[in-house]
Amino acid sequence: MSKISDRLAKLGQTETTGFGFGARALTRKIPVILTAVTVHKPKDIQDVDADVFIMPYGSIDASKSKPLEDVDMWGVSVSDKHDFDTDSLVGSGPDFLVIETEATPGSVLCGADTGKGFVVDWNLSENRAKAIDNGPFDFLILDGSSIMFPLSVGGVLELHEQITYYSRHIFLRLTQLPNDSDLELLRDTGISALLYDVSDAKATEFAKLRDSINRLEPRKDKRSAPAVLPTGEASLGEADVTEHEEDDWD
């Protein structure tokens, strides 16, 4: 299991690390929704605090910039516009790769240790959506820059419509900040992460968003429907059947 897949599987849970003789056990709560930021160069990471960082291919030099050493999880986005060697790319140390287009070389799908994300378009056909969901992806990125906050009922339904065929974790790319009610709706819709460009993150109250997410409780499972008592007519009908059955035995 890749690192990003393991993290996504633990959303809303408390993780304990540091097991072993003489090791000090540490606990941390994994947010219900992760915050992710796309940066243009490694030093941009110092400008914003997030759970996950994504940077374009070619932005990392051979010396491996120091900012990456302090990052818990980061990945590289690739497409058919980039001329790259997959083995060398994976060897540079990213926790995951983000595949931007279907024309990206298929070699990026090989290997299970490095996580994989895929950018999906809106209004895909059902067959294409199912094919993507069956692919080797840990998460999918959906462009939500057209979504207006606060969310309306129609906005929630439209989002449901776009992700209904996917069982993978969804990263929603945004430019605006949702309020607390919007966060609850996004959580209940099944959004696993909110993705921003670093310029948008710096221009907004991104730290407040992270605080709001940290206060967000995991989604509660719907309780099973209560038992329905039979109506008077139903009771009489059952009694009538019982009488007829008894008459048949006479």
DOKEZA-860363 format. One line per field, with one value per residue: residue number from 1; y, z, x of N, C-alpha, C in turn; residue in three letters. Coordinates in steps of 0.1 Angstrom, whole numbers, plus 5000, padded with zeros to 4 digits. Each point is the difference from the previous one (the first is absolute). Example, Ala and Ser with C-alpha at 12.3 -4.5 7.8 and 13.67 -1.06 7.14 Angstrom:
2
nr = [1  2]
n_c2 = [4943  5011]
n_c3 = [5078  4993]
n_c1 = [5132  4996]
ca_c2 = [5012  5011]
ca_c3 = [5000  5000]
ca_c1 = [4991  5009]
c_c2 = [5012  5011]
c_c3 = [5000  5008]
c_c1 = [5009  4992]
rest = [ALA  SER]
//
This chain:
250
nr = [1  2  3  4  5  6  7  8  9  10  11  12  13  14  15  16  17  18  19  20  21  22  23  24  25  26  27  28  29  30  31  32  33  34  35  36  37  38  39  40  41  42  43  44  45  46  47  48  49  50  51  52  53  54  55  56  57  58  59  60  61  62  63  64  65  66  67  68  69  70  71  72  73  74  75  76  77  78  79  80  81  82  83  84  85  86  87  88  89  90  91  92  93  94  95  96  97  98  99  100  101  102  103  104  105  106  107  108  109  110  111  112  113  114  115  116  117  118  119  120  121  122  123  124  125  126  127  128  129  130  131  132  133  134  135  136  137  138  139  140  141  142  143  144  145  146  147  148  149  150  151  152  153  154  155  156  157  158  159  160  161  162  163  164  165  166  167  168  169  170  171  172  173  174  175  176  177  178  179  180  181  182  183  184  185  186  187  188  189  190  191  192  193  194  195  196  197  198  199  200  201  202  203  204  205  206  207  208  209  210  211  212  213  214  215  216  217  218  219  220  221  222  223  224  225  226  227  228  229  230  231  232  233  234  235  236  237  238  239  240  241  242  243  244  245  246  247  248  249  250]
n_c2 = [4988  5009  5010  5005  4987  4998  5012  4998  4988  5010  5006  5010  4992  4994  5005  4989  5007  4994  4990  4992  4992  5007  4996  5013  4994  5004  5008  4999  5010  4991  5011  5004  5013  4996  5008  5003  5003  5005  4997  5011  5001  4992  5011  4998  4988  5008  5003  4987  4998  4988  4991  5005  4998  5007  4995  5008  4991  4998  5001  4987  5006  4996  5012  4999  5010  5008  5009  4991  5002  5012  4995  4998  5007  4995  5006  4994  5010  4991  5002  4999  5011  4991  5002  4989  4996  4990  4991  5010  5002  4987  4998  5011  4990  5003  5004  5009  4995  5012  4993  5010  4991  4995  5011  5001  4998  4988  5002  5012  4991  4997  4990  4993  5003  5006  5008  5000  5012  5002  5010  5001  4999  5011  4995  4991  4992  4993  4996  5012  5005  4990  5002  5013  4997  4992  5012  5000  5008  5007  5010  5007  5008  5007  5007  5006  5006  4994  4993  5005  5007  4999  4987  4999  4997  5008  5008  4996  5001  5011  5003  4996  5007  5008  4997  4999  5001  5008  4990  5006  5003  5011  5005  5010  5003  5009  5011  4996  5007  4988  5002  5001  5006  5007  5001  5001  5008  5006  5000  5004  5008  5000  5013  4996  5009  5012  5003  5007  5009  5000  5006  4991  4990  5007  5001  4988  4999  4995  5007  5009  4998  5000  5011  5005  4995  5005  5009  4996  4995  4987  4997  5003  4987  4999  5003  4988  4999  5007  4990  4996  5005  4989  5005  5007  5005  5003  5005  5006  5004  5002  5006  5006  5002  5004  5007  5004  5003  5005  5007  5002  5002  5007]
n_c3 = [5000  4991  5002  4988  4996  5007  4996  4988  5003  5005  4991  5008  4998  5012  4996  5004  5002  4997  4994  5010  5003  5011  4992  4998  5005  4987  5003  4990  4999  4992  4993  5001  4998  4991  5002  4987  4996  4988  5000  4997  5012  5004  4998  4991  5003  5001  4989  5001  5010  4996  4998  4988  4994  4990  4993  4990  4990  5004  5011  5000  5005  4995  5005  4995  4998  5009  4994  4991  5006  5001  4988  5006  4990  4990  4989  4988  4994  4991  4988  4989  5006  5009  4998  5005  5009  5000  4997  4992  4995  5000  4995  4995  5003  4990  5008  4990  4989  4994  4994  4992  4992  4991  4994  5013  4998  4996  4998  5001  4993  4997  5008  5012  5001  4988  5007  4996  4995  4997  4991  5005  4988  4999  5003  5006  4990  5002  4988  4996  5007  4996  4988  5003  5005  4989  4997  4999  5003  5008  4992  4999  4990  5006  4988  5012  4991  4993  5011  5002  5009  5010  5002  4989  5001  4990  5007  5011  4993  4995  5012  5006  4991  5002  5013  4995  4989  5009  5003  4992  5007  5003  4992  5007  4987  5009  4999  5005  5012  5003  5004  5013  4996  4992  5010  5008  4990  4999  5013  5001  4991  5008  5002  4995  4990  5004  4987  5004  4991  5001  4988  4998  5004  4994  4990  5006  5009  4994  5009  4998  4988  5003  5007  4990  4991  5007  4999  4987  5005  5001  4987  5005  5002  4989  5009  5003  4990  5008  5008  4990  5009  5000  4989  5004  4987  5001  5013  4995  4989  5009  5008  4989  4996  5012  5000  4988  5005  5011  4991  4993  5012  5000]
n_c1 = [5008  4997  5008  4997  5000  5011  5005  4996  5005  5008  4994  5002  5011  5002  5012  5005  5011  5012  4994  5003  5010  4998  4990  4998  4989  4996  4990  4993  4992  4996  5000  4987  5005  5008  5010  4998  5012  4997  5012  5007  5005  5009  5006  4990  5005  5010  4992  4998  4991  5003  4990  4998  5012  4997  5010  5001  5000  5013  4992  5004  5010  5011  5001  4988  4993  5006  4991  5004  5012  4993  4997  4988  4994  5007  4995  5001  4996  4995  5004  4993  4999  5001  5013  4996  5009  4991  5010  5005  4988  4997  5012  4994  4991  4992  4991  4997  4994  4998  4991  5004  5005  4990  5006  5000  5013  4995  5013  4993  4993  5012  5002  5000  5013  5000  4993  4988  5000  4987  5003  4988  4994  4993  4989  5008  5002  4989  5002  5003  4990  4994  5005  4998  4988  5001  5005  5013  4989  5007  5000  4989  5004  4990  5000  5000  5009  4990  5003  4988  5006  4991  5001  4994  4988  4998  5008  4993  4988  5004  5006  4989  4994  5010  4998  4988  5007  5005  5008  5008  5011  4993  5010  4994  5003  5004  4993  4988  4998  4997  4987  4997  4989  5008  5009  4989  4995  5012  5001  4988  5004  5010  5002  5012  5001  5004  5000  5011  5000  5013  4998  4990  5008  5010  4991  4998  4991  5010  5006  4991  5002  5013  4998  4992  5009  5009  4991  5001  4989  5004  4997  4988  5000  4992  4992  4999  4991  4992  4998  4992  4991  4994  4993  4989  4999  5013  4997  4989  5007  5010  4990  4994  5013  5002  4988  5003  5013  4994  4991  5011  5005  4989]
ca_c2 = [5012  5012  5008  5008  4992  4997  5012  5001  4990  5003  5013  5001  4991  5004  4991  4999  4997  4999  4987  4994  5001  5013  5011  5007  4999  5012  4999  5012  4998  5002  5008  4993  5004  5005  5012  4997  5012  4999  5010  5001  4997  4995  5010  5005  4992  5008  5011  4996  4987  4991  4985  4994  5009  4995  5009  4995  4993  5010  5010  4995  4998  4988  5001  4998  5012  4998  5000  4987  4992  5002  4998  4987  4992  5009  4992  5007  4999  4997  5000  4997  5012  4998  4989  4995  4985  4997  4995  5011  5008  4994  5000  5013  4999  5004  4990  4996  5007  5005  4998  5011  4997  4986  4998  4998  4986  4990  4995  5006  4992  4989  5001  5002  5007  5014  5003  5006  5008  5003  5011  4996  5011  4999  4994  4988  4989  4990  4990  5006  5002  4987  4996  5007  4995  4987  5002  4999  5013  5002  5011  5007  5015  5006  5014  5006  5015  5006  4998  5012  4999  4987  4991  4999  4986  4996  4998  4987  4989  5000  4994  4986  4995  4999  4989  4989  4987  4998  4995  5005  5013  5012  5013  5010  5012  5012  5013  5007  4993  4996  5003  4988  4992  4995  4989  4989  4995  4993  4988  4990  4996  4990  5007  4996  5010  5013  5003  5014  5005  5007  5014  5001  4997  5011  5011  4997  4997  4986  4995  4998  4988  4988  4999  4995  4986  4993  4999  4993  4986  4991  4998  4989  4991  5001  4990  4991  5005  4994  4990  5006  4992  4997  5008  4992  4992  4989  4990  4993  4991  4989  4992  4993  4989  4990  4993  4991  4989  4991  4993  4990  4988  4993]
ca_c3 = [5000  5000  5012  4998  5001  5015  5007  4996  5006  5015  5002  5012  5011  5007  4996  5010  4994  5009  5007  5001  5013  5002  4991  5007  4992  4997  4994  4992  4994  4986  4998  4992  4986  4999  4992  4990  4993  4989  5000  4987  5003  5013  5010  5002  5011  5013  5001  5004  5007  4994  5003  4988  4990  4986  4992  4986  4996  4996  5009  5011  4995  5004  5014  5009  5008  5015  5005  4999  5012  5011  4995  5003  4989  4988  4988  4988  4989  4987  4989  4987  4996  5007  4996  5013  5002  5011  5011  5006  5007  5013  5008  5006  5014  5002  5006  4990  4988  4996  4986  4996  4987  4996  4991  5008  4998  5009  5010  5013  5008  5005  5013  5010  5012  4998  4998  4987  4999  4986  4998  4992  4995  5003  4991  4992  4997  5010  4997  5003  5015  5006  4996  5008  5014  5000  4998  5012  5005  5014  5001  4988  5002  4993  5000  5005  5000  4996  5011  5008  5015  5006  4992  4999  4999  4986  4999  5007  4992  4988  5004  5001  4986  4994  5007  5004  4995  5005  5014  5004  5008  4991  5003  4993  4998  5003  5001  5011  5012  5005  5014  5008  4994  4987  5003  5004  4988  4992  5007  4998  4986  4998  4995  5009  5001  4993  4993  4996  4995  5011  5000  5006  5014  5006  4999  5009  5013  4999  5014  5006  4994  5006  5013  4999  4997  5012  5009  4994  5004  4989  4997  5008  4992  5002  5008  4993  5002  5011  4996  4997  5006  4991  5002  5004  4989  4998  5011  4998  4989  5005  5009  4991  4994  5011  5002  4989  5001  5011  4995  4990  5008  5006]
ca_c1 = [4992  5007  4999  4988  4988  4999  4995  4986  4992  4999  4993  4991  5005  5012  5011  5010  5013  5011  5001  5013  5008  5006  4994  4990  4988  4994  4987  4995  4987  4999  4988  4990  5003  5014  5003  5011  5004  5009  5011  5007  5014  5001  5001  4987  4995  5002  4990  4987  5000  4990  5003  5005  5004  5002  5008  5002  5012  5010  5002  5009  5014  5007  5005  4988  4999  4998  4986  4993  5004  4992  4987  4995  4996  5000  5000  5004  4991  5006  4991  5007  5008  5013  5008  5006  5002  4992  5008  5008  4991  4996  5012  5002  4994  4986  4991  4990  5000  4987  5000  4992  4993  5000  5011  5012  5006  4995  5010  4998  4991  5007  5005  4990  5005  4998  4986  4996  4987  4996  4991  4988  4992  4985  4990  5005  4990  5000  5010  5013  5001  5002  5013  5010  4999  5007  5014  5009  5002  4997  4991  4997  4999  4989  5000  4988  5001  4988  4991  4997  4997  4996  4994  4985  4995  5004  5014  5003  4996  5009  5012  4996  4999  5013  5008  4992  5006  5013  5002  5014  5000  4998  5006  4993  5008  4992  5006  4994  5000  4986  4998  4998  4989  5004  5009  4992  4994  5011  5003  4989  5000  5011  5012  5011  5010  4998  5013  5001  5013  5007  4996  4987  5001  5006  4991  4988  5002  5002  5003  4986  4994  5006  4994  4986  5000  5005  4988  4990  4999  4997  4986  4993  4992  4986  4994  4990  4986  4993  4990  4987  4990  4989  4988  4989  4996  5009  4999  4988  5003  5008  4992  4991  5008  5003  4988  4998  5009  4995  4989  5004  5004  4988]
c_c2 = [5013  5009  5009  4992  4996  5012  5003  4990  5003  5013  5000  4991  5006  4990  5000  4996  4999  4987  4994  5003  5014  5012  5006  5001  5014  4998  5012  4996  5003  5008  4992  5003  5005  5013  4998  5013  4997  5012  4999  4997  4996  5011  5007  4993  5008  5011  4995  4986  4991  4986  4994  5011  4993  5011  4995  4994  5010  5011  4996  4997  4988  5001  4998  5011  4996  5001  4987  4991  5001  4998  4985  4992  5010  4991  5009  4998  4999  4999  4996  5012  4998  4988  4995  4985  4997  4995  5011  5009  4994  5000  5013  5002  5005  4989  4995  5009  5004  4999  5010  4997  4986  4997  4998  4986  4990  4995  5005  4991  4988  5002  5003  5008  5015  5002  5006  5007  5003  5011  4996  5013  4998  4993  4990  4990  4990  4989  5005  5001  4986  4995  5007  4995  4986  5001  5000  5013  5000  5011  5007  5015  5005  5015  5006  5015  5007  4999  5013  4997  5012  4991  5000  4985  4995  4998  4987  4989  4999  4993  4985  4993  4997  4989  4987  4986  4997  4995  5005  5013  5011  5012  5011  5013  5013  5013  5008  4991  4996  5005  4987  4991  4993  4988  4988  4993  4993  4987  4989  4996  4990  5006  4997  5011  5012  5004  5015  5003  5009  5015  5003  4998  5012  5012  4999  4997  4984  4993  4998  4988  4987  4999  4995  4985  4992  4999  4991  4985  4991  4998  4988  4991  5002  4988  4992  5005  4992  4990  5007  4991  4998  5008  4990  4990  4988  4989  4992  4990  4988  4990  4992  4988  4989  4991  4990  4988  4990  4992  4988  4987  4992  4989]
c_c3 = [5000  5012  4999  5002  5015  5007  4997  5007  5015  5002  5012  5012  5007  4998  5011  4993  5011  5009  5001  5013  5000  4992  5007  4990  4998  4993  4992  4993  4985  4996  4992  4985  4999  4993  4992  4993  4989  5000  4987  5002  5015  5011  5003  5012  5013  5002  5005  5007  4995  5003  4988  4990  4986  4992  4986  4998  4995  5010  5011  4993  5006  5015  5010  5010  5014  5004  4999  5012  5011  4997  5003  4988  4987  4987  4988  4989  4987  4989  4987  4996  5006  4994  5012  4999  5013  5012  5007  5008  5013  5009  5007  5013  5002  5007  4990  4987  4996  4984  4995  4987  4997  4990  5007  4998  5010  5010  5014  5009  5006  5014  5010  5012  4999  4997  4987  5001  4985  4999  4991  4996  5005  4989  4991  4998  5012  4998  5003  5015  5006  4997  5009  5014  5002  4998  5013  5007  5015  5002  4986  5003  4991  5001  5005  5001  4997  5011  5008  5014  5004  4991  5000  4999  4986  4999  5006  4991  4987  5004  5002  4986  4994  5006  5002  4995  5006  5014  5005  5008  4990  5006  4992  4999  5000  4999  5011  5013  5004  5015  5008  4995  4987  5003  5004  4988  4991  5007  4997  4986  4997  4995  5011  5002  4992  4995  4995  4993  5011  4999  5006  5015  5008  5001  5008  5014  5002  5013  5007  4994  5006  5015  5000  4997  5013  5011  4995  5004  4988  4998  5007  4991  5003  5008  4992  5003  5011  4994  4999  5006  4989  5003  5004  4990  4998  5010  4998  4989  5004  5008  4991  4994  5010  5002  4988  5000  5010  4995  4991  5008  5006  4991]
c_c1 = [5009  4998  4987  4988  4998  4994  4985  4991  4998  4993  4991  5004  5012  5011  5011  5013  5010  5000  5014  5006  5006  4994  4989  4988  4994  4987  4997  4987  5001  4988  4990  5001  5014  5000  5012  5003  5010  5010  5007  5015  5001  5000  4986  4993  5001  4990  4986  5001  4989  5004  5007  5004  5002  5008  5002  5013  5010  5003  5010  5014  5006  5005  4989  4999  4996  4986  4993  5003  4990  4985  4996  4996  4999  5000  5003  4989  5007  4989  5007  5009  5015  5008  5008  5002  4993  5008  5008  4990  4996  5012  5003  4993  4986  4992  4989  5002  4986  5001  4989  4991  5001  5011  5014  5005  4995  5009  4998  4990  5007  5005  4989  5004  4997  4985  4997  4987  4998  4990  4988  4992  4985  4993  5006  4989  5001  5011  5014  5002  5002  5014  5010  4999  5006  5015  5008  5002  4996  4990  4998  4999  4989  5000  4987  5001  4988  4989  4999  4997  4993  4992  4985  4996  5004  5015  5005  4996  5009  5013  4998  5000  5013  5008  4993  5006  5014  5000  5013  4998  5000  5007  4992  5008  4991  5008  4995  5000  4986  4999  4998  4989  5003  5009  4993  4994  5010  5004  4989  4999  5011  5013  5011  5010  4996  5014  4999  5014  5006  4996  4987  5001  5006  4990  4988  5004  5002  5002  4986  4993  5005  4995  4986  5000  5004  4988  4989  5000  4998  4985  4994  4993  4986  4994  4989  4987  4993  4989  4986  4990  4989  4988  4988  4995  5009  4999  4987  5002  5008  4992  4991  5007  5002  4987  4997  5009  4996  4988  5004  5004  4988  4995]
rest = [MET  SER  LYS  ILE  SER  ASP  ARG  LEU  ALA  LYS  LEU  GLY  GLN  THR  GLU  THR  THR  GLY  PHE  GLY  PHE  GLY  ALA  ARG  ALA  LEU  THR  ARG  LYS  ILE  PRO  VAL  ILE  LEU  THR  ALA  VAL  THR  VAL  HIS  LYS  PRO  LYS  ASP  ILE  GLN  ASP  VAL  ASP  ALA  ASP  VAL  PHE  ILE  MET  PRO  TYR  GLY  SER  ILE  ASP  ALA  SER  LYS  SER  LYS  PRO  LEU  GLU  ASP  VAL  ASP  MET  TRP  GLY  VAL  SER  VAL  SER  ASP  LYS  HIS  ASP  PHE  ASP  THR  ASP  SER  LEU  VAL  GLY  SER  GLY  PRO  ASP  PHE  LEU  VAL  ILE  GLU  THR  GLU  ALA  THR  PRO  GLY  SER  VAL  LEU  CYS  GLY  ALA  ASP  THR  GLY  LYS  GLY  PHE  VAL  VAL  ASP  TRP  ASN  LEU  SER  GLU  ASN  ARG  ALA  LYS  ALA  ILE  ASP  ASN  GLY  PRO  PHE  ASP  PHE  LEU  ILE  LEU  ASP  GLY  SER  SER  ILE  MET  PHE  PRO  LEU  SER  VAL  GLY  GLY  VAL  LEU  GLU  LEU  HIS  GLU  GLN  ILE  THR  TYR  TYR  SER  ARG  HIS  ILE  PHE  LEU  ARG  LEU  THR  GLN  LEU  PRO  ASN  ASP  SER  ASP  LEU  GLU  LEU  LEU  ARG  ASP  THR  GLY  ILE  SER  ALA  LEU  LEU  TYR  ASP  VAL  SER  ASP  ALA  LYS  ALA  THR  GLU  PHE  ALA  LYS  LEU  ARG  ASP  SER  ILE  ASN  ARG  LEU  GLU  PRO  ARG  LYS  ASP  LYS  ARG  SER  ALA  PRO  ALA  VAL  LEU  PRO  THR  GLY  GLU  ALA  SER  LEU  GLY  GLU  ALA  ASP  VAL  THR  GLU  HIS  GLU  GLU  ASP  ASP  TRP  ASP]
//
